[in-house]
């Protein structure tokens, strides 16, 4: 049996290692979960020790056996109390309602710990294994029932106000602990109390405290802020520009009217900033308007397209082409006096699509490609966006976030000069 406790200790220790190493907001909820992880590891260590000592009553001193059992049950009561605290704080954050059962929970904790410290311990020996019993042992069952009852009350009274994922996870965790407690009660020699607490912790970690999910949410928030900062009230801008375009047309200045029309189209498409995913057709519409403006500005710039029309309704992350095309202009064709070609192609690639932005510019400076490749490979380690690479890193993070980690942005150098940006995309979610 002791092997199971050792395995549980290793599982929780590994989760704690990942959890404490992840970047997160240091809220009361996360601090409570941190304490819970440490307390559970301590409890599992005592659990493993008592599994050994209770099955070696003839060699382990009775006082040591009793001390270890009291520490085991005492730490278990504290862990169950922390589960109540975690659920209560989570529900408070979700609903905005103040915690009202904390006093009862703390009073019971003190009473239960006193019971563990002073109630009598007895030991039962059976052919299937030994186990501890007596009034002290009843405290553990009473604690589980009491705190699960408090949690159930909180859950049911706030059911409609809780996010479905959170109420489901809380319910599943409570059900797991209750079932394990019942099985332990009917089969005292199984000694599986640590399994119930570990499974409950795993359920909460994987769905509510997973650092990858929290990091993705944080990254998405940062990306949204960058978008918003880049939009200077586009509704106002494109409405005003459209009025200027109409006036230019009335005055007979067709070239200016057409130029403003392309700028209006670009701003009209760019206002979809709040939509993380749009169709390929919408993304291309925006980039075509942008490039039309650049061709007006730089008469020796040529643009061509090779688009598989069957893919026009394919979902893609919003605003991923403009930063890439802008880099081709500013870092590729600028040194050629903005003279050259940009070619955009879109084709099916495996389970997704590949968008290629090819330019005939000067390419990377010495050592720059290795720097960009390293940045794109370790995109998740760079939280502060700065310099000329902000657009590239922004695109990489959003592709990884919305399409999956097997997709993303990469660069190759063309044999005839210039660069090709490859955007491999899966179906966004």
C-alpha positions as CSV (number, residue, x, y, z in Angstrom):
1,X,0.0,0.0,0.0
2,X,2.8,2.4,0.8
3,X,3.7,2.5,-2.9
4,X,0.4,4.2,-3.7
5,X,1.2,7.0,-1.1
6,X,4.7,7.5,-2.6
7,X,3.1,7.7,-6.1
8,X,0.6,10.3,-4.8
9,X,3.4,12.4,-3.2
10,X,5.3,12.4,-6.5
11,X,2.2,13.5,-8.4
12,X,1.3,16.4,-6.1
13,X,5.0,17.4,-5.8
14,X,5.2,17.6,-9.6
15,X,2.0,19.7,-9.8
16,X,3.4,22.0,-7.1
17,X,6.6,22.4,-9.0
18,X,4.7,23.5,-12.2
19,X,2.3,25.6,-10.2
20,X,4.9,27.6,-8.3
21,X,7.0,28.1,-11.4
22,X,4.2,29.6,-13.4
23,X,3.6,33.4,-13.7
24,X,0.3,34.3,-12.1
25,X,-1.5,37.0,-10.3
26,X,-0.9,36.6,-6.6
27,X,-4.6,36.6,-5.5
28,X,-6.0,35.2,-2.2
29,X,-7.4,32.3,-4.2
30,X,-4.0,31.3,-5.6
31,X,-2.3,31.7,-2.3
32,X,-4.9,29.4,-0.7
33,X,-4.3,26.8,-3.4
34,X,-0.5,27.1,-2.8
35,X,-0.9,26.4,0.9
36,X,-3.3,23.5,0.0
37,X,-0.6,21.9,-2.2
38,X,2.0,22.1,0.5
39,X,-0.4,20.9,3.2
40,X,-1.4,17.9,1.0
41,X,2.2,16.9,0.4
42,X,2.8,17.0,4.2
43,X,-0.4,14.9,4.8
44,X,0.6,12.3,2.2
45,X,4.0,12.0,3.9
46,X,2.3,11.3,7.2
47,X,-0.1,9.0,5.4
48,X,2.8,6.9,4.0
49,X,4.4,6.8,7.4
50,X,1.3,5.6,9.1
51,X,0.6,2.9,6.5
52,X,4.0,1.5,7.4
53,X,3.8,1.8,11.2
54,X,0.2,0.4,11.5
55,X,1.3,-2.7,9.7
56,X,4.4,-3.1,11.9
57,X,2.8,-2.8,15.4
58,X,5.3,-5.3,16.8
59,X,8.4,-3.3,15.9
60,X,7.3,0.4,16.0
61,X,7.0,2.0,19.5
62,X,3.3,2.7,20.4
63,X,4.0,6.3,21.2
64,X,5.6,7.0,17.8
65,X,2.8,5.2,16.1
66,X,0.2,7.3,17.9
67,X,2.0,10.5,17.2
68,X,2.3,9.8,13.5
69,X,-1.4,8.9,13.3
70,X,-2.5,12.1,15.1
71,X,-0.3,14.2,12.8
72,X,-1.7,12.3,9.8
73,X,-5.4,12.9,10.7
74,X,-4.7,16.4,12.0
75,X,-3.1,17.4,8.7
76,X,-5.9,15.7,6.8
77,X,-8.5,17.8,8.7
78,X,-6.6,20.9,7.8
79,X,-6.4,19.9,4.1
80,X,-10.2,19.4,4.0
81,X,-10.6,22.8,5.6
82,X,-8.4,24.4,3.0
83,X,-10.6,22.8,0.3
84,X,-13.6,24.5,1.8
85,X,-11.6,27.8,1.9
86,X,-10.6,27.5,-1.7
87,X,-14.2,26.9,-2.8
88,X,-15.5,29.7,-0.7
89,X,-13.0,32.2,-2.0
90,X,-13.6,31.1,-5.6
91,X,-17.4,31.5,-5.2
92,X,-16.9,34.9,-3.6
93,X,-14.7,36.1,-6.5
94,X,-17.2,34.7,-9.0
95,X,-20.4,36.1,-7.4
96,X,-19.2,39.1,-5.3
97,X,-20.9,37.8,-2.2
98,X,-19.0,37.9,1.1
99,X,-18.1,34.6,2.7
100,X,-20.5,33.9,5.6
101,X,-19.6,30.4,6.8
102,X,-15.9,31.1,7.7
103,X,-16.5,31.4,11.4
104,X,-18.2,28.0,11.6
105,X,-15.5,26.5,9.5
106,X,-12.7,27.8,11.8
107,X,-14.5,26.8,15.0
108,X,-15.0,23.3,13.7
109,X,-11.3,23.2,12.7
110,X,-10.2,24.0,16.2
111,X,-12.6,21.5,17.8
112,X,-11.6,18.8,15.3
113,X,-7.8,19.3,15.9
114,X,-8.4,19.1,19.6
115,X,-10.3,15.9,19.2
116,X,-7.5,14.5,17.0
117,X,-4.9,15.4,19.7
118,X,-6.7,13.9,22.7
119,X,-9.2,11.2,21.6
120,X,-8.3,7.6,22.1
121,X,-6.6,5.6,19.4
122,X,-7.0,1.9,18.9
123,X,-5.6,-0.5,16.3
124,X,-7.4,-3.3,14.5
125,X,-5.5,-6.2,13.1
126,X,-7.0,-8.3,10.3
127,X,-5.7,-10.8,7.8
128,X,-6.1,-8.2,5.1
129,X,-4.1,-5.6,6.9
130,X,-4.2,-3.3,10.0
131,X,-5.8,0.1,10.5
132,X,-6.3,2.6,13.3
133,X,-9.7,3.2,14.8
134,X,-11.4,4.7,17.8
135,X,-13.0,8.1,18.5
136,X,-9.9,10.0,17.1
137,X,-10.5,8.4,13.7
138,X,-14.1,9.4,13.6
139,X,-12.9,13.0,13.5
140,X,-11.6,12.6,10.0
141,X,-15.0,11.3,8.7
142,X,-16.9,14.0,10.6
143,X,-14.6,16.7,9.1
144,X,-15.1,15.5,5.5
145,X,-18.9,15.4,6.0
146,X,-19.0,18.8,7.7
147,X,-16.8,20.7,5.1
148,X,-18.5,19.0,2.2
149,X,-21.8,20.0,3.6
150,X,-20.6,23.6,3.8
151,X,-19.3,23.5,0.3
152,X,-22.5,21.9,-1.0
153,X,-24.5,24.7,0.6
154,X,-22.3,27.3,-1.1
155,X,-22.5,25.6,-4.4
156,X,-26.3,25.2,-4.4
157,X,-27.0,28.7,-3.1
158,X,-24.9,30.2,-5.9
159,X,-25.6,27.7,-8.6
160,X,-27.0,30.0,-11.2
161,X,-24.4,32.7,-10.7
162,X,-21.4,30.4,-11.1
163,X,-19.7,29.7,-14.5
164,X,-20.7,26.2,-15.7
165,X,-17.1,25.0,-15.7
166,X,-16.5,26.1,-12.1
167,X,-19.7,24.6,-10.7
168,X,-19.0,21.4,-12.5
169,X,-15.5,21.1,-11.2
170,X,-16.5,21.9,-7.7
171,X,-19.2,19.3,-7.8
172,X,-17.0,16.6,-9.3
173,X,-14.3,17.3,-6.7
174,X,-16.7,17.0,-3.9
175,X,-18.3,13.8,-5.3
176,X,-14.8,12.2,-5.6
177,X,-13.9,12.9,-2.0
178,X,-17.3,11.7,-0.8
179,X,-17.1,8.4,-2.7
180,X,-13.6,7.7,-1.5
181,X,-14.6,8.5,2.1
182,X,-17.5,6.1,1.9
183,X,-15.3,3.3,0.4
184,X,-12.7,3.9,3.1
185,X,-15.5,3.7,5.7
186,X,-16.8,0.3,4.4
187,X,-13.3,-1.0,3.8
188,X,-11.0,0.4,6.5
189,X,-8.0,-1.7,5.4
190,X,-7.9,0.0,1.9
191,X,-6.3,3.1,3.4
192,X,-7.2,5.3,0.4
193,X,-7.9,8.6,2.0
194,X,-4.9,10.2,0.3
195,X,-6.2,9.1,-3.1
196,X,-9.5,11.1,-2.6
197,X,-7.7,14.3,-1.6
198,X,-5.2,13.9,-4.5
199,X,-7.9,13.3,-7.1
200,X,-9.8,16.3,-5.8
201,X,-6.7,18.5,-6.1
202,X,-6.0,17.2,-9.6
203,X,-9.6,18.1,-10.7
204,X,-9.2,21.7,-9.4
205,X,-5.7,22.1,-10.8
206,X,-6.5,20.8,-14.3
207,X,-9.6,22.9,-14.8
208,X,-9.3,26.0,-12.5
209,X,-5.6,26.5,-11.7
210,X,-3.8,25.2,-14.8
211,X,-1.0,27.7,-15.6
212,X,-1.2,27.1,-19.4
213,X,-4.9,28.2,-19.4
214,X,-4.1,31.2,-17.1
215,X,-1.1,32.2,-19.2
216,X,-3.2,32.0,-22.4
217,X,-5.9,34.2,-20.9
218,X,-3.2,36.7,-19.8
219,X,-1.6,36.7,-23.2
220,X,-4.9,37.2,-24.9
221,X,-5.6,40.2,-22.6
222,X,-2.2,41.7,-23.4
223,X,-2.8,41.2,-27.1
224,X,-6.2,42.8,-26.9
225,X,-4.7,45.8,-25.1
226,X,-2.1,46.2,-27.9
227,X,-4.9,46.1,-30.5
228,X,-6.9,48.7,-28.7
229,X,-3.9,51.0,-28.4
230,X,-3.3,50.6,-32.1
231,X,-6.8,51.7,-33.0
232,X,-7.2,55.5,-32.9
233,X,-11.0,55.5,-32.9
234,X,-11.2,54.0,-36.4
235,X,-14.9,54.5,-36.6
236,X,-14.4,58.2,-36.4
237,X,-11.5,58.1,-38.8
238,X,-13.1,56.2,-41.6
239,X,-16.4,58.1,-41.4
240,X,-14.5,61.4,-41.7
241,X,-12.3,60.0,-44.5
242,X,-15.4,58.9,-46.4
243,X,-16.8,62.4,-46.2
244,X,-13.5,63.8,-47.6
245,X,-13.6,61.2,-50.4
246,X,-17.1,62.2,-51.4
247,X,-16.1,65.8,-51.5
248,X,-13.0,65.0,-53.6
249,X,-15.2,63.1,-56.0
250,X,-17.6,65.9,-56.3
251,X,-14.6,68.2,-57.1
252,X,-13.5,65.9,-59.9
253,X,-10.3,64.6,-58.2
254,X,-10.7,60.9,-59.0
255,X,-7.2,59.9,-57.9
256,X,-7.6,61.4,-54.5
257,X,-11.1,59.9,-54.2
258,X,-9.8,56.4,-55.1
259,X,-6.9,56.7,-52.6
260,X,-9.2,57.8,-49.8
261,X,-11.6,55.0,-50.7
262,X,-8.8,52.4,-50.1
263,X,-8.0,54.0,-46.8
264,X,-11.7,53.9,-45.8
265,X,-11.8,50.2,-46.8
266,X,-8.7,49.5,-44.6
267,X,-10.2,51.3,-41.6
268,X,-13.6,49.7,-42.1
269,X,-12.0,46.2,-42.0
270,X,-9.7,47.0,-39.1
271,X,-12.5,48.0,-36.7
272,X,-13.2,44.3,-36.2
273,X,-10.6,44.4,-33.5
274,X,-12.9,42.8,-30.9
275,X,-13.2,39.7,-33.1
276,X,-10.2,37.4,-32.4
277,X,-11.1,35.2,-35.4
278,X,-12.4,36.3,-38.9
279,X,-12.6,34.7,-42.3
280,X,-9.6,34.6,-44.6
281,X,-11.6,36.7,-47.1
282,X,-12.0,39.5,-44.5
283,X,-8.3,39.4,-43.6
284,X,-7.4,39.5,-47.3
285,X,-9.8,42.4,-47.9
286,X,-8.0,44.5,-45.3
287,X,-4.5,43.6,-46.5
288,X,-5.4,44.3,-50.1
289,X,-6.7,47.8,-49.2
290,X,-3.5,48.4,-47.2
291,X,-1.3,47.3,-50.2
292,X,-3.3,49.4,-52.6
293,X,-2.4,52.4,-50.5
294,X,1.2,51.5,-50.4
295,X,1.3,51.1,-54.2
296,X,-0.1,54.6,-54.5
297,X,2.6,55.8,-52.2
298,X,5.4,53.8,-53.8
299,X,4.7,53.6,-57.6
300,X,7.5,51.0,-58.2
301,X,6.0,48.6,-55.7
302,X,4.2,45.6,-57.3
303,X,1.8,43.2,-55.6
304,X,0.5,39.8,-56.7
305,X,-1.8,37.2,-55.2
306,X,-2.2,33.5,-55.6
307,X,-5.2,32.6,-53.5
308,X,-7.1,29.3,-53.4
309,X,-10.7,30.6,-53.5
310,X,-12.0,27.5,-51.8
311,X,-10.3,28.7,-48.6
312,X,-11.8,32.2,-48.4
313,X,-14.2,31.2,-45.6
314,X,-11.4,29.6,-43.6
315,X,-11.2,31.0,-40.0
316,X,-8.0,32.9,-39.2
317,X,-6.7,35.1,-36.4
318,X,-7.6,38.7,-36.9
319,X,-4.9,41.2,-38.1
320,X,-2.1,38.8,-38.7
321,X,-1.1,39.8,-42.3
322,X,-0.6,43.6,-41.9
323,X,2.3,43.4,-39.4
324,X,4.1,40.8,-41.7
325,X,3.5,42.8,-44.9
326,X,4.6,46.0,-43.1
327,X,7.9,44.3,-42.1
328,X,8.5,43.3,-45.7
329,X,8.2,47.0,-46.7
330,X,10.1,48.5,-43.8
331,X,12.8,45.9,-43.4
332,X,13.0,44.3,-46.9
333,X,12.1,46.8,-49.6
334,X,13.1,50.1,-47.9
335,X,16.7,49.7,-48.8
336,X,15.7,49.2,-52.4
337,X,13.8,52.5,-52.4
338,X,10.5,50.6,-52.0
339,X,11.1,49.1,-55.5
340,X,10.2,45.4,-55.8
341,X,7.5,42.9,-55.4
342,X,5.4,41.4,-52.6
343,X,3.5,38.2,-53.4
344,X,0.9,36.7,-51.1
345,X,-0.2,33.1,-51.6
346,X,-2.7,30.9,-49.7
347,X,-2.9,27.2,-50.1
348,X,-4.1,24.1,-48.2
349,X,-1.4,22.5,-46.1
350,X,-2.2,19.2,-44.3
351,X,-4.9,19.8,-41.8
352,X,-4.7,23.6,-42.1
353,X,-3.6,26.3,-44.5
354,X,-0.4,28.1,-45.3
355,X,-0.2,31.8,-46.0
356,X,3.1,32.9,-47.6
357,X,4.2,36.6,-47.8
358,X,7.2,36.7,-50.2
359,X,9.2,39.9,-50.9
360,X,12.1,40.7,-53.2
361,X,13.9,42.9,-50.7
362,X,17.3,42.8,-49.1
363,X,16.7,40.0,-46.7
364,X,18.0,39.7,-43.1
365,X,21.1,41.4,-41.9
366,X,23.8,39.2,-40.6
367,X,22.7,37.3,-37.5
368,X,19.2,38.7,-37.6
369,X,17.5,35.5,-38.9
370,X,18.9,33.5,-36.0
371,X,17.6,36.1,-33.6
372,X,14.1,36.1,-35.1
373,X,14.1,32.3,-35.2
374,X,15.0,32.1,-31.5
375,X,12.3,34.6,-30.6
376,X,9.6,32.8,-32.5
377,X,10.7,29.4,-31.0
378,X,10.6,30.8,-27.4
379,X,7.6,33.1,-28.0
380,X,6.1,32.1,-24.6
381,X,9.1,33.1,-22.6
382,X,9.0,36.7,-23.8
383,X,6.3,38.6,-22.0
384,X,7.5,42.1,-22.6
385,X,7.0,43.2,-26.2
386,X,9.4,45.9,-27.5
387,X,11.3,47.1,-30.6
388,X,10.7,46.3,-34.2
389,X,9.8,42.7,-33.4
390,X,6.6,43.5,-31.6
391,X,4.3,42.8,-34.6
392,X,6.0,39.5,-35.4
393,X,5.9,38.3,-31.8
394,X,2.3,39.4,-31.5
395,X,1.3,37.4,-34.6
396,X,3.2,34.3,-33.3
397,X,1.5,34.4,-29.9
398,X,-2.0,34.8,-31.3
399,X,-1.5,31.9,-33.8
400,X,-0.3,29.6,-31.0
401,X,-3.1,30.7,-28.7
402,X,-5.9,30.4,-31.2
403,X,-4.8,27.6,-33.6
404,X,-2.6,25.5,-31.4
405,X,1.1,25.1,-30.6
406,X,1.8,23.0,-33.7
407,X,1.0,26.0,-35.9
408,X,2.8,29.4,-36.2
409,X,5.0,31.8,-38.1
410,X,8.5,31.1,-39.6
411,X,10.8,32.7,-42.1
412,X,12.9,31.4,-45.0
413,X,15.4,33.3,-47.2
414,X,14.7,33.3,-50.9
415,X,17.5,32.1,-53.3
416,X,16.9,35.1,-55.5
417,X,16.9,37.5,-52.5
418,X,14.4,38.6,-50.0
419,X,12.4,36.7,-47.5
420,X,9.3,34.6,-47.3
421,X,7.1,34.6,-44.2
422,X,5.2,31.3,-43.7
423,X,2.1,31.4,-41.6
424,X,0.8,27.9,-40.9
425,X,-2.7,28.0,-39.5
426,X,-5.1,25.4,-38.2
427,X,-8.8,26.0,-37.5
428,X,-9.0,28.6,-34.8
429,X,-11.0,28.1,-31.7
